[in-house]
């Protein structure tokens, strides 16, 4: 189950959040005083990152999930409970193991119990992976994604759109009419055939439904 694409997608939020925070810092340095966009995709667009930077982020997310996060979760699922034992089992540095464990805790898919050694007076943390919570979150995320895709599809199918030839704006008919079919740059807006956009949205809906069905089927086995 843990190697399912939807699981990897859900776990990628851990690494995406770190990159998002770094991009926010960069945005504030480049555009002081401006409102900082939310979400990694919006930040990438706002910063106009070059393709090599975007690819680096994508590669880092994939590599961290597959080579760090999943091995730690697998160790937890095998019954290994302490950070030191997990580090020994996975050969991942102890500080990284601890960092990931607390990230999993923040996502509510890992829990811990703290116990005190009566002789050394040191605390030991015993960790558990909450598989049921991860399953619940993945189903919730997919349902939310499907709801958003269906709303977008309805909007695309029930509206006509006009765009700036320079790519500055995209308006539906009512907004374009209010703006007298002119972009803020002065260019005249042109009609956009959104048939390909509708086709892609329908494809994404079908894929998301298929992925979710396969995921839940794999759990029931």
N, C-alpha and C positions, 0 to 999 in steps of 0.2 A: 504493500500500500504506500509506503513512504516514498517510493520512487515514481509514483504516479505524477504526470505532468501538472495536474491541478494542485497537488501537494507542493511541488517545487514552486509553482506560481505563488501560492500562499506564503511559503517560507521566504520568498524573495523580498517580501515587504521589509524584512529585517535589514537587508543590505541596502535596499532602495532608500530607506529612511536615512541612513548615514550619508549616502550620496546627495540626498535632497538637502540635508543640513549644510553640507559643503557648498552646494550650488547656491543656497540662500546667502551664505557669507560672501560668495563671489559677486552675486547680484548687488548686494548692499554696497560693496566696494566700487563696483562699476557705475551704479545708479543710486547714489546717496539721496535720500529723501523721497524716493519713489516707493510705491507700495510693492512689497515683495510677493511674487506669485506663489501660490500653493500647488504642490504636486510636482513630481520630478519631470513629467512631460511638459508642463507649462514653463518650468524653469529652463529646460533645454531650449525651448522655442524662444523664450525671452532673451536668453543669452546668445542665441544663434550659434550654438556649439558646432564646431567642425565635425565632420563624420568620424574622424579618428578618436575624438573625445567621447562621442556617443558610443562607439564600438567598445572603447575601453570600459565604460560603465557597464554595458551589457555583458561583456566578458567577465568582469569582476563579480557581478551579481551571480551569474551562472556558476562560476568556479567556486565562490564562497558557499553557495547552497550545496553543491554536489560534493565538495571536498572537505567542508568543515561542518556545516550545520547538520546535514543528513547523517554523517558518521557519528556525531554526538547523539542524535536522536536514536539511531540504531543501538548505540551502547546503552542508552536508557531503557529501550525496549527489551534489551537482553538481560535487564535486571541489575546493571551496574549503576550504583546510586551516588557515589561521591565524585566530586570534581577531579580529585587526584587519580582515582581509579579510571575515570573516563579518559583523562589525559594519557595515562599509561596505555590504555587499550587502543586509543585512536592515534597515538603519537602526535597529538596536537598540543601546542604549548598550553600550559595550565592557565595562564592569564586569558588566553583566547577562549578556552573552554568555559571559564567562569563568565566571561563577557557574553557568550552565546547563551548560556544557561539563564542568565538574567534577562536577556532579550526574549527568550522563550517564555519566561515567567511574565514579562510585560504583555505578551500576546495571550496570556492565560492558557497556554498549552503545556505548561510545565509547572509543577508545584514542588515545594520543599518542606522538610521538617528539620528543625534545629534541635540538636541534643548536645548536652554538656558532659564532657568526660570528667568524672569525679576526681580522677588523679591529676590530670594535667590542667584541668579547668578550661580546656580549649573546647570551642564549639565545632561540631560536625554537622554539615548540611547533607541530608539525604534527599536526592531528587527523584521525581517521578514524571513520566511523560503522560499527558492527558490526551490519549488518542481520540476519545469520544468528542472532546471539545474541538479538536482540529477538524474532525468530520463535520461537526455542526457548523463551524465557521466557513468551511469550504462550500457547503450547501447554501449557506446564507449569502456568501459572496457571489456565487453563480446566479442565484435567484435575483439579487440586486442588479447584476450585470445584464441579465435577460430583461428585467424591467426597464432598465435604461436604454437598451438596444431597441426594444419594442416602442418605447416613447419616441426615440429618434427616428425610427422607421415611419411611424405615424406622421411625424412632422414633415419628413421628406416627401411622403406620398401625398400629403394634403396641401402642399405649398409649392409655389413657383419661386425660384431663386435667381437673384441677379448679383453679379460679381464685378469687382474692379479688375480691369485687364492687367493691372500691376499687382494684383493679389492682396490689396489692402483690406477690403471688406467683402462680406457676403451677406446680403439682405434677402428676406422674403419679400413678397410683392408689396405688402402694406408698408413695411419700413422703407423699401426702395422708393415707393410712391411719395412718402413723407419727405424723403431726401431729394425729390425731383429727379430720381435716377442718376444722381451724381455722387461720386465718391468724395471724401474729404480732400483728396489730392486734386480734384477738378476733373478727373476722367469720367466719361459717361459709362454708367453701368451697363453690362451686357447680360442677356439671358443665359443661364447655365442649365444644360440638360443634366439632370441628376440621376439618370437611369443607372449609370455605373455605381454611383454611391448607394442607391437602393439595393442593387444586386449584391454589393459587398456586405451591407448590413444584414441582409437575409442569410448570406453565407455565414456570417459571424454568429447569428442566432442559431443556425443549424449546428454549427460546430460546438458552440457552448452547450447546447442541449445534449449532443452526442457525448461530449467529454464528461458531463455530469452523470449521464446514465451509465457510462462505462465505469466511472469512479464508484458509484453506489453499488453497481453490480459486483465489482471486485471486493467490496467490503463484505457483501453477503455470502461470499464463498466460504 
